[in-house]
Amino acid sequence: MINYRPKDIAGKLALGFLKNPLTSVLGISLLLLGFISLQVMPREEDPQIAISGGAVIVPMPGATPKEIENVIVNPLERKIREIKGVDHVYGIAMHNVGIINVVYKIGERREDANLKLYDKVMQNMDQLPKGVMQPLVKPFDIDIDIPILTFAFYPLEGKKADYEKLFPMVRHLQHRINAVENVAKTTLVGAHKPQFNVEVDLNKLSAYNLSMGQIMKAIQSIAVDVPNVKGRTKDHKLLIFGVKNAIESVEDVKNIIVAQYMGSPIYLRDVAKVERGIDFQNFKTAYVTYKDAHTPDEAAKAKPSELKEQITLTVAKLAGTNAVFVANDVLKVMEEYKDELKKLGFGYLVTRNYGKRANDA
């Protein structure tokens, strides 16, 4: 057997490692270091980059998308483009509301970007038309606004689903998940919770020379939040919206003074029908629909039921934390409530799991 002696640098280096007793120690140390890095370093699918952005939401009850575009979206877009560091601006005009989304260039400081956007909107409030409600400036945070987990709750076949009891159960579950280490934010969309329903008769509004905006402002004075109007008011139609966390009884809502007519107060009961019920809501706004004035009440009440199956819980994590560990901890909490949900006639599906995708990658 020929005793081969390498002459090149790479061969001599490899031969030195083969005969060195420290090679095995170095190999074990590298494996241990890799294992520690795998456990300590954050694992997630989304890149860690500094992206700033936000949205300006401007409600204008009763306005058409074309009106919203001309008097709200286009003027605000022009002004927002004047902000230094803005990369993209695009607006959305819908019935009763305009939304302007803003994206800054990569590297812009989030705090400075949010402040500049708020200042620009407030400085140009005088350019907005009469009837516009207070604009809402919502900053966008990529670290906590993109959920790593989403759960969809659905009624089990063969069981009677109790939607009204589901809300407090999922709300309690949400509080439990909020307490999980490194969970940043949870949201609940499509919850079915008790509320007051107000059916406004537009014919009576016209008789008293009132607008839907006046009704909304009157209700806002006793409600936590303004109902989110998503329907264009038309002749011979009633607009139905829910009031979130308002006051204690139907009579209290009926006795709200909305305006004065010839020296006499006009109460909400004079222009609307108020009843207690349940409907779909998230934690910020109420779901809105409308019915024809000649449509029976039973048919109107049946419309929201078509949306009952859309109840979603989202979970976002803190920036720089391990998506795999956070997702696993949340899934353990969800498993604890599986039997209690079944008693109410519900199951759940994991519709998004970025922790698993990051781990598989």
C-alpha positions as CSV (number, residue, x, y, z in Angstrom):
1,M,0.0,0.0,0.0
2,I,1.4,3.3,-1.1
3,N,1.7,5.9,1.8
4,Y,0.1,8.9,0.2
5,R,1.2,12.3,1.4
6,P,-0.8,15.3,0.2
7,K,1.2,18.2,-1.1
8,D,-1.5,20.9,-1.5
9,I,-2.6,23.1,1.4
10,A,-6.2,21.7,1.5
11,G,-4.9,18.1,1.7
12,K,-2.4,18.9,4.5
13,L,-5.1,20.7,6.4
14,A,-7.5,17.8,6.1
15,L,-4.7,15.3,7.1
16,G,-4.0,17.4,10.2
17,F,-7.6,17.3,11.3
18,L,-7.8,13.5,10.8
19,K,-4.9,12.8,13.1
20,N,-5.7,15.6,15.7
21,P,-7.6,14.4,18.9
22,L,-9.3,17.8,19.1
23,T,-11.3,17.1,15.9
24,S,-14.0,15.1,17.6
25,V,-14.3,17.7,20.4
26,L,-14.6,20.5,17.8
27,G,-17.3,18.5,15.9
28,I,-19.3,18.0,19.1
29,S,-18.9,21.7,20.0
30,L,-20.2,22.7,16.5
31,L,-23.3,20.4,16.8
32,L,-24.0,21.8,20.3
33,L,-23.7,25.4,19.1
34,G,-26.0,24.6,16.2
35,F,-28.6,23.1,18.5
36,I,-28.4,26.1,20.8
37,S,-28.8,28.5,17.9
38,L,-31.8,26.6,16.6
39,Q,-33.5,27.0,20.0
40,V,-32.5,30.6,20.7
41,M,-32.7,32.3,17.3
42,P,-36.2,33.4,16.2
43,R,-37.8,31.2,13.5
44,E,-40.4,32.9,11.5
45,E,-41.6,33.2,7.9
46,D,-41.9,36.9,7.6
47,P,-38.7,38.9,7.1
48,Q,-37.5,41.3,9.9
49,I,-37.5,44.6,8.0
50,A,-38.4,48.1,9.1
51,I,-41.6,48.9,7.1
52,S,-43.8,51.9,8.1
53,G,-47.3,52.6,6.9
54,G,-50.8,53.5,8.0
55,A,-54.4,54.1,6.9
56,V,-56.6,57.2,7.1
57,I,-60.2,56.3,7.5
58,V,-62.7,59.2,6.9
59,P,-66.5,58.4,7.4
60,M,-69.1,60.5,5.6
61,P,-72.6,59.0,6.2
62,G,-74.9,59.0,3.1
63,A,-72.1,59.7,0.5
64,T,-71.7,57.6,-2.6
65,P,-68.3,56.2,-3.7
66,K,-68.0,58.8,-6.4
67,E,-68.6,61.6,-3.9
68,I,-66.2,60.0,-1.4
69,E,-63.5,59.9,-4.2
70,N,-64.0,63.5,-5.3
71,V,-64.2,65.2,-1.9
72,I,-62.2,63.0,0.4
73,V,-59.9,60.4,-1.2
74,N,-58.3,62.6,-4.0
75,P,-57.6,65.7,-1.9
76,L,-56.1,63.7,0.9
77,E,-54.0,61.6,-1.5
78,R,-52.5,64.8,-2.9
79,K,-51.6,66.1,0.6
80,I,-50.2,62.9,1.9
81,R,-47.9,62.5,-1.1
82,E,-46.2,65.7,0.1
83,I,-44.9,63.9,3.2
84,K,-41.2,63.1,2.9
85,G,-40.4,59.4,2.7
86,V,-43.8,58.3,1.4
87,D,-43.4,55.5,-1.2
88,H,-47.0,54.6,-2.2
89,V,-50.4,56.1,-1.6
90,Y,-53.6,54.6,-2.8
91,G,-57.2,55.3,-1.8
92,I,-60.4,53.3,-1.6
93,A,-63.8,54.9,-2.0
94,M,-66.8,53.1,-0.7
95,H,-70.3,53.9,0.4
96,N,-70.1,56.3,3.4
97,V,-66.4,56.0,4.0
98,G,-63.0,56.7,2.3
99,I,-59.8,54.9,3.1
100,I,-56.3,56.2,2.2
101,N,-53.5,53.7,2.6
102,V,-49.9,54.9,3.0
103,V,-46.7,53.0,2.6
104,Y,-43.3,54.6,3.5
105,K,-39.9,53.7,2.0
106,I,-38.0,50.9,3.8
107,G,-35.9,52.2,6.6
108,E,-38.2,55.1,7.6
109,R,-38.6,55.3,11.4
110,R,-42.1,54.1,12.4
111,E,-42.7,56.7,15.1
112,D,-41.7,59.6,12.9
113,A,-43.7,58.3,10.0
114,N,-46.9,57.9,12.1
115,L,-46.5,61.4,13.6
116,K,-46.0,63.0,10.1
117,L,-49.1,61.2,8.8
118,Y,-51.3,62.4,11.7
119,D,-50.0,66.0,11.5
120,K,-50.7,66.1,7.7
121,V,-54.3,64.9,8.2
122,M,-55.0,67.3,11.0
123,Q,-53.5,70.3,9.2
124,N,-55.8,69.7,6.2
125,M,-59.1,69.2,8.1
126,D,-60.3,72.5,6.7
127,Q,-60.3,71.0,3.2
128,L,-62.7,68.3,4.0
129,P,-66.4,69.0,3.3
130,K,-69.2,69.5,5.8
131,G,-70.7,66.3,7.1
132,V,-67.4,64.5,7.4
133,M,-66.8,62.8,10.7
134,Q,-63.5,62.8,12.6
135,P,-60.8,61.0,10.6
136,L,-59.2,58.0,12.1
137,V,-55.4,57.6,11.6
138,K,-54.4,53.9,12.1
139,P,-50.7,53.2,12.0
140,F,-49.6,49.9,10.5
141,D,-47.1,47.7,12.4
142,I,-45.9,44.7,10.4
143,D,-44.6,43.0,13.6
144,I,-48.0,42.8,15.3
145,D,-50.6,43.4,12.6
146,I,-49.8,40.2,10.7
147,P,-51.1,37.2,12.7
148,I,-49.1,34.0,12.9
149,L,-52.2,32.0,13.9
150,T,-55.9,32.2,12.9
151,F,-58.7,29.9,14.2
152,A,-62.1,29.6,12.5
153,F,-64.9,28.5,14.8
154,Y,-67.7,26.5,13.1
155,P,-70.9,24.8,14.2
156,L,-70.6,21.0,14.5
157,E,-73.0,18.9,12.5
158,G,-75.8,17.3,14.4
159,K,-75.5,19.7,17.4
160,K,-77.4,22.9,18.2
161,A,-75.0,25.8,18.1
162,D,-75.5,28.4,20.7
163,Y,-73.9,31.6,19.2
164,E,-74.8,33.8,22.1
165,K,-72.9,31.7,24.6
166,L,-70.0,31.2,22.2
167,F,-69.0,34.9,22.4
168,P,-68.2,34.9,26.2
169,M,-66.5,31.6,25.8
170,V,-64.2,32.8,23.0
171,R,-63.7,36.1,24.7
172,H,-62.4,34.3,27.8
173,L,-60.3,32.1,25.5
174,Q,-58.9,35.3,23.9
175,H,-57.9,36.6,27.4
176,R,-56.1,33.4,28.1
177,I,-54.2,33.6,24.8
178,N,-53.3,37.2,25.5
179,A,-51.5,36.0,28.7
180,V,-49.3,33.5,26.7
181,E,-45.7,34.6,26.7
182,N,-44.7,36.7,23.6
183,V,-48.2,37.1,22.3
184,A,-48.6,40.7,21.1
185,K,-52.2,41.0,20.0
186,T,-55.4,39.0,19.5
187,T,-58.5,40.0,17.6
188,L,-61.9,38.5,17.2
189,V,-63.8,39.0,14.0
190,G,-67.5,38.0,13.4
191,A,-68.5,37.6,17.1
192,H,-72.1,37.0,17.8
193,K,-72.9,39.1,20.9
194,P,-75.9,40.8,22.5
195,Q,-76.7,44.3,21.2
196,F,-79.4,46.9,20.5
197,N,-80.7,47.0,17.0
198,V,-82.0,50.3,15.6
199,E,-84.2,50.3,12.5
200,V,-84.4,53.9,11.1
201,D,-87.4,54.9,9.0
202,L,-86.1,57.2,6.3
203,N,-89.5,58.5,5.5
204,K,-89.9,59.8,9.1
205,L,-86.3,61.3,8.9
206,S,-87.4,63.3,5.8
207,A,-90.5,64.5,7.6
208,Y,-88.4,65.8,10.5
209,N,-85.7,67.1,8.1
210,L,-83.1,64.9,9.7
211,S,-80.2,62.9,8.4
212,M,-78.6,59.6,9.2
213,G,-75.5,61.5,10.4
214,Q,-77.5,63.2,13.1
215,I,-78.9,59.8,14.3
216,M,-75.4,58.3,14.4
217,K,-74.0,61.3,16.4
218,A,-76.9,61.0,18.9
219,I,-76.2,57.3,19.4
220,Q,-72.4,58.0,19.6
221,S,-73.1,60.2,22.6
222,I,-74.1,57.1,24.6
223,A,-72.2,54.4,22.8
224,V,-68.6,53.3,23.0
225,D,-68.1,53.4,19.2
226,V,-69.8,54.7,16.1
227,P,-71.7,52.0,14.0
228,N,-69.9,51.2,10.8
229,V,-72.3,52.1,8.1
230,K,-71.9,50.0,5.0
231,G,-75.2,50.7,3.1
232,R,-76.2,53.6,0.9
233,T,-79.5,55.0,2.3
234,K,-82.2,55.0,-0.3
235,D,-85.9,55.9,-0.4
236,H,-88.3,53.5,1.2
237,K,-85.6,51.6,2.9
238,L,-84.7,51.1,6.6
239,L,-81.0,51.1,7.7
240,I,-80.3,48.6,10.5
241,F,-77.3,48.9,12.6
242,G,-76.2,47.7,16.0
243,V,-75.0,49.8,18.9
244,K,-72.1,48.4,20.8
245,N,-71.9,48.6,24.6
246,A,-74.5,51.4,24.7
247,I,-76.8,51.7,27.7
248,E,-78.9,49.3,29.8
249,S,-82.3,48.9,28.3
250,V,-84.3,49.4,25.1
251,E,-86.3,52.2,26.7
252,D,-83.0,54.1,27.4
253,V,-82.1,53.9,23.7
254,K,-85.6,55.0,22.6
255,N,-85.4,58.1,24.8
256,I,-82.3,59.5,23.2
257,I,-82.9,63.0,21.9
258,V,-81.7,63.3,18.4
259,A,-82.8,66.8,17.5
260,Q,-85.4,69.5,18.1
261,Y,-88.4,70.3,15.9
262,M,-90.4,73.5,16.4
263,G,-89.2,73.8,20.0
264,S,-90.1,70.2,20.9
265,P,-87.5,67.4,21.3
266,I,-87.4,64.6,18.7
267,Y,-86.7,61.2,20.4
268,L,-85.1,58.2,18.6
269,R,-88.4,56.4,19.1
270,D,-90.1,58.9,16.9
271,V,-88.0,58.0,13.8
272,A,-86.8,54.5,14.5
273,K,-87.7,51.1,16.0
274,V,-85.4,49.8,18.8
275,E,-85.2,46.2,19.9
276,R,-82.8,44.0,21.7
277,G,-81.1,41.2,19.8
278,I,-77.8,39.7,18.7
279,D,-75.7,40.3,15.7
280,F,-72.2,40.0,14.3
281,Q,-69.6,42.4,15.6
282,N,-66.0,42.7,16.2
283,F,-64.6,44.8,19.1
284,K,-64.6,48.0,17.1
285,T,-67.7,48.4,15.0
286,A,-71.2,47.0,14.5
287,Y,-72.3,45.0,11.4
288,V,-74.7,46.9,9.2
289,T,-77.4,45.8,6.8
290,Y,-80.6,47.2,5.5
291,K,-84.1,46.0,4.5
292,D,-86.9,47.3,2.4
293,A,-89.6,49.1,4.3
294,H,-92.2,46.6,3.1
295,T,-90.1,43.5,3.9
296,P,-91.4,41.5,6.9
297,D,-89.3,41.7,10.1
298,E,-88.7,37.9,10.0
299,A,-87.0,38.2,6.6
300,A,-84.8,41.1,7.8
301,K,-83.8,39.2,10.9
302,A,-82.9,36.2,8.7
303,K,-80.3,38.1,6.6
304,P,-77.5,38.3,9.2
305,S,-77.9,34.6,9.9
306,E,-76.3,33.9,6.6
307,L,-73.0,35.1,8.1
308,K,-73.1,33.1,11.3
309,E,-70.3,30.7,10.3
310,Q,-67.7,33.4,10.0
311,I,-66.1,33.7,13.4
312,T,-62.3,34.0,13.5
313,L,-59.7,34.5,16.2
314,T,-56.3,35.9,15.2
315,V,-53.1,35.8,17.2
316,A,-50.0,37.9,16.5
317,K,-46.6,37.7,18.2
318,L,-44.0,40.2,19.5
319,A,-41.2,41.2,17.2
320,G,-38.1,39.2,17.4
321,T,-39.6,36.2,19.1
322,N,-39.8,32.6,17.9
323,A,-42.9,32.0,15.9
324,V,-42.6,28.2,16.4
325,F,-42.7,28.4,20.2
326,V,-45.4,31.0,20.4
327,A,-47.6,29.0,18.0
328,N,-47.1,25.8,20.0
329,D,-48.0,27.5,23.3
330,V,-51.2,29.0,21.8
331,L,-52.2,25.6,20.3
332,K,-51.9,24.0,23.8
333,V,-54.3,26.6,25.2
334,M,-56.8,26.0,22.4
335,E,-56.6,22.2,23.0
336,E,-57.7,22.8,26.6
337,Y,-60.9,24.5,25.5
338,K,-61.8,21.9,22.8
339,D,-64.2,20.0,25.0
340,E,-66.0,23.1,26.3
341,L,-66.5,24.3,22.7
342,K,-68.0,21.0,21.8
343,K,-70.6,21.4,24.6
344,L,-71.7,24.6,22.8
345,G,-71.9,22.8,19.5
346,F,-68.7,24.3,18.0
347,G,-65.4,23.1,16.7
348,Y,-62.4,25.0,15.4
349,L,-59.9,24.8,12.5
350,V,-56.4,26.2,12.4
351,T,-56.6,28.2,9.1
352,R,-53.1,29.8,9.4
353,N,-50.1,28.5,11.3
354,Y,-46.9,30.5,10.4
355,G,-45.1,28.7,13.2
356,K,-45.4,25.3,11.5
357,R,-44.5,26.8,8.1
358,A,-41.4,28.5,9.6
359,N,-40.4,25.2,11.3
360,D,-40.9,23.2,8.1
361,A,-38.8,25.7,6.2
